[in-house]
């Protein structure tokens, strides 16, 4: 396993940031680490990158204990923290050269990561002159500089415009083919586009740990949005088979929820016909990751 976390707990005073969490990640997996603000995501990433220590439990990165073999962990991990620390007075290439010297890597690697992260157009500038999005690219380039086996990325696409976001997603997906990538983000579309697996944490505890496709497919509830041409007694909706809830969205527009995998649109269409109604629109609204996230983390 590239990352192994066993019974990790961490408190700040009386506040428990992580509460006995465990999971493992295989090489080549791209895992999205999701949770509300304050759920413990950054705390765990800091533990895995040796910046802080856990109160209880053990964590291994590439078989190295994050407490007992810190240098080996640091050598095998590329880390992009949420608040990307950079020397703003240095030029991009100068900053990467400084880090290349720290990691004892060849200067040719600097050009490789500049091309890989799309930094070339801005690489002649001082970091302080860069936009937030390009500063984020510098941080990602630095994390990749020593060609680590494991990438730990805390909000890697912060500040990127839509075009840059797609480019960095592609970079992460490509490097994830032969590396382990563990990333946190609040952008659900990013997880859906990049990740193989999702771990959701809430109040310091893991509430979901599943393959992304399995997580979505397991949601048995079917949601249909329908608009009828006129009003009717809403009690009639209770006659629909497998209906669990219904909600009026205004006028004659409704959301209907069913506990079945059967496509209920033909049934709703027949219901309208039988009750003298016409359907002006009828659409299936499957749950996406954002909806699942809200359900798993709602208080």
C-alpha positions in Angstrom: 0.0 0.0 0.0 1.2 3.5 -0.7 -0.7 5.1 2.2 -1.9 3.2 5.3 -3.7 5.0 8.1 -4.6 3.0 11.2 -6.7 4.4 14.1 -5.4 8.0 13.8 -6.7 10.6 16.2 -5.7 14.2 16.7 -7.1 16.9 19.0 -6.5 20.6 19.4 -7.3 21.3 23.0 -10.8 20.0 23.6 -11.6 19.8 19.9 -11.1 16.4 18.2 -10.0 17.0 14.7 -9.6 13.3 13.8 -11.4 10.5 15.6 -9.9 7.0 15.2 -9.8 7.0 11.4 -8.4 4.2 9.2 -8.0 3.5 5.5 -5.4 2.4 2.9 -4.7 3.5 -0.6 -3.0 1.4 -3.3 -0.4 2.7 -5.8 -2.1 4.2 -8.9 -5.3 5.2 -7.1 -6.5 8.8 -7.3 -8.5 9.4 -4.2 -10.7 12.4 -3.4 -10.8 13.4 0.3 -13.9 15.3 0.9 -15.5 17.0 3.9 -16.9 20.3 5.2 -14.6 23.0 6.5 -13.2 21.9 9.8 -13.8 18.2 9.2 -10.1 17.3 9.6 -8.9 17.0 6.0 -5.9 19.4 6.3 -5.0 17.9 9.7 -4.7 14.4 8.2 -2.7 15.7 5.2 -0.3 17.4 7.6 0.2 14.2 9.5 0.9 12.2 6.4 3.5 14.8 5.3 5.2 14.9 8.7 4.3 18.5 9.4 2.4 17.5 12.6 2.1 14.3 14.6 -1.0 12.4 15.5 -2.0 11.9 19.2 -2.8 8.2 18.6 -2.5 5.6 15.8 0.0 5.0 13.0 0.4 6.1 9.4 2.7 4.7 6.8 3.6 6.3 3.4 5.4 3.9 1.1 5.9 1.6 4.1 7.7 4.4 6.1 6.3 5.4 9.4 5.5 9.2 9.3 6.8 9.6 12.9 9.8 7.3 12.9 11.0 7.8 9.3 10.2 11.4 8.5 13.0 12.0 6.0 12.1 8.9 3.9 8.5 10.0 3.9 9.4 13.5 2.8 11.5 12.1 0.0 8.7 10.0 -1.4 5.9 12.6 -1.1 5.0 15.6 -3.2 2.9 18.0 -1.1 0.9 21.0 -2.2 -0.6 22.6 1.0 -3.9 24.6 1.0 -2.0 27.8 1.6 0.8 27.5 -0.9 3.9 29.0 0.6 6.1 30.6 -2.0 9.0 33.1 -2.1 7.4 35.9 -4.0 10.7 37.8 -4.7 12.2 34.8 -6.6 11.7 34.1 -10.3 9.8 31.0 -11.2 12.9 29.2 -12.5 15.0 30.5 -9.6 12.5 29.1 -7.1 12.3 25.7 -8.8 16.2 25.6 -9.0 16.3 26.3 -5.3 14.0 23.3 -4.6 15.8 21.1 -7.1 19.0 21.7 -5.1 17.2 20.8 -1.9 15.9 17.5 -3.5 19.2 16.9 -5.3 17.5 16.5 -8.7 19.0 17.4 -12.1 18.2 20.9 -13.5 16.7 19.2 -16.6 13.8 18.2 -14.3 12.9 21.9 -13.9 12.1 22.2 -17.6 10.1 19.0 -17.4 7.8 20.2 -14.6 7.4 23.7 -16.2 6.1 22.0 -19.4 4.0 19.5 -17.4 2.2 22.2 -15.4 1.9 24.7 -18.2 4.1 27.3 -16.5 6.2 28.1 -19.6 4.4 31.4 -20.6 5.0 32.9 -17.1 8.2 31.2 -16.2 10.3 34.3 -16.8 8.4 36.3 -14.1 8.8 36.7 -10.4 6.4 34.6 -8.4 4.9 37.8 -6.9 3.9 39.0 -10.4 1.9 35.8 -11.1 -1.9 35.4 -10.8 -3.2 33.1 -8.1 -3.8 30.4 -10.6 -0.2 30.5 -11.8 1.2 30.6 -8.3 -0.8 27.3 -7.7 0.9 25.9 -10.8 4.3 26.8 -9.2 3.3 24.9 -6.1 2.2 21.8 -8.1 5.5 22.0 -10.1 7.4 22.0 -6.9 5.5 19.0 -5.6 6.3 17.1 -8.8 10.0 18.2 -9.0 11.6 15.2 -7.2 9.2 12.7 -9.1 7.6 11.5 -5.9 5.7 8.2 -5.6 2.8 9.9 -3.7 1.2 13.2 -4.3 -0.8 14.8 -1.5 -2.7 17.9 -2.8 -4.8 20.1 -0.5 -7.2 22.2 -2.7 -4.9 21.9 -5.8 -7.1 24.0 -8.2 -7.7 27.0 -5.9 -7.8 30.2 -7.9 -7.7 28.6 -11.4 -10.0 29.8 -14.1 -12.1 27.2 -16.0 -9.5 26.7 -18.7 -6.7 26.3 -16.3 -8.8 24.0 -14.1 -9.2 21.6 -17.0 -5.5 21.7 -17.8 -4.5 21.0 -14.2 -7.1 18.2 -13.9 -5.4 16.6 -16.9 -2.0 16.9 -15.3 -3.2 15.3 -12.1 -4.9 12.5 -14.0 -1.8 11.8 -16.1 0.6 11.7 -13.2 -1.8 9.5 -11.3 -1.2 6.7 -13.8 1.9 5.7 -12.0 1.6 7.5 -8.7 -0.7 7.6 -5.8 -2.7 10.8 -5.6 -4.6 11.9 -2.5 -6.4 15.2 -2.9 -8.9 17.3 -1.0 -11.2 19.7 -2.7 -14.6 21.4 -2.4 -15.2 21.2 -6.1 -17.3 18.1 -6.7 -17.0 18.2 -10.4 -13.3 18.0 -10.0 -13.6 14.7 -8.0 -16.0 13.3 -10.6 -13.6 14.2 -13.4 -10.4 12.9 -11.7 -10.9 10.4 -8.9 -11.4 6.7 -8.8 -12.5 6.6 -5.2 -14.0 9.0 -2.6 -13.4 9.2 1.1 -15.8 11.6 2.9 -15.0 12.8 6.4 -17.3 14.6 8.8 -16.5 15.8 12.3 -13.2 13.9 12.3 -14.8 10.5 11.3 -15.0 8.7 8.0 -18.6 8.5 6.9 -18.0 7.1 3.4 -15.1 5.3 1.7 -16.1 3.8 -1.7 -15.2 3.7 -5.4 -16.8 6.7 -7.1 -18.9 4.6 -9.6 -20.1 2.3 -6.8 -21.0 5.2 -4.6 -23.2 6.8 -7.2 -24.8 3.5 -8.4 -25.7 2.5 -4.9 -28.1 5.4 -4.5 -31.4 3.6 -5.1 -33.5 6.7 -4.7 -34.8 7.9 -8.1 -35.7 11.6 -8.5 -38.0 12.8 -11.2 -38.9 16.4 -12.0 -42.2 16.9 -13.7 -44.4 19.9 -14.8 -48.1 19.4 -15.3 -50.4 21.7 -17.2 -52.7 22.4 -14.3 -53.2 22.0 -10.6 -54.7 18.9 -9.0 -55.1 17.3 -5.5 -51.6 16.5 -4.4 -52.9 13.5 -2.4 -53.3 11.8 -5.8 -49.5 11.5 -5.9 -49.6 9.0 -3.1 -51.2 6.5 -5.5 -47.9 6.4 -7.5 -46.1 3.1 -6.7 -42.8 3.3 -4.8 -43.1 7.0 -4.2 -41.4 8.2 -1.0 -41.6 12.0 -1.1 -42.9 14.7 -3.3 -42.3 18.5 -3.3 -44.0 21.3 -5.1 -41.4 23.6 -6.7 -44.0 26.3 -7.6 -47.0 26.4 -9.8 -47.4 22.9 -11.3 -43.8 21.9 -11.1 -43.0 18.9 -8.9 -40.1 16.8 -7.6 -41.0 13.2 -7.0 -38.8 10.7 -5.3 -39.1 6.9 -5.7 -37.4 4.0 -3.9 -36.9 1.8 -6.9 -34.4 1.2 -9.7 -37.2 0.9 -12.3 -37.6 4.0 -14.6 -40.7 5.6 -13.2 -41.1 8.2 -16.0 -43.6 6.0 -18.0 -45.6 5.5 -14.7 -45.7 9.3 -14.1 -46.8 9.9 -17.7 -49.6 7.3 -17.3 -50.6 8.9 -14.0 -51.0 12.3 -15.7 -53.1 10.8 -18.5 -55.4 8.9 -16.0 -56.0 12.1 -14.1 -56.7 14.4 -17.0 -53.3 16.1 -16.9 -50.7 16.8 -19.5 -46.9 16.6 -18.8 -45.1 19.7 -20.0 -41.7 18.4 -19.0 -40.6 15.1 -17.5 -37.0 14.5 -16.5 -34.9 12.0 -14.5 -32.6 13.7 -12.0 -30.1 11.2 -10.7 -28.2 12.1 -7.6 -24.7 13.5 -8.2 -21.8 13.5 -5.9 -22.7 16.9 -4.5 -26.1 15.7 -3.4 -24.6 12.6 -1.8 -22.0 14.7 0.0 -24.7 17.0 1.5 -26.6 13.9 2.7 -23.6 12.3 4.3 -22.4 15.5 6.0 -25.7 17.2 7.0 -26.1 17.7 10.7 
